[in-house]
C-alpha cells in the first residue's frame, strides 16, 4: 500500500482499520494500492463519497485473481464502511 498520509487526511481511519487494510492487502496478493479521486480533493465528503482505489495485484492464476479482486473489494467495504471503487492498474492506459 502506498503512503498512509494522503488517505488519513481526507478519510479518517483508525490504526486498527489501517492494520486491517494492510492485512487484507497481504491476504489478497496486493502489490501496490493507491488512492485517487475525491478522497484526495477538498470536496471529499466522508459521509457521501466513495473510495477510489487503484490496485495492482501480484501475478497470480486468473481464477485466483478474480477471487482476490472481489474478496478485497468486499473486505475494504467492511473495514472502511464506504463503497469502494477498485480499479485494476493494468486496466488503465495513458493516451
Secondary structure, DSSP 8 states (H G I E B T S, - for coil): ---SHHHHHHS---HHHHHHHHHHHHHTTEEEEEEEGGGGSTT--TTT--EEEEEEE-S--HHHHHHHHHHHHHHHHHHHSS-EEEEEGGG----
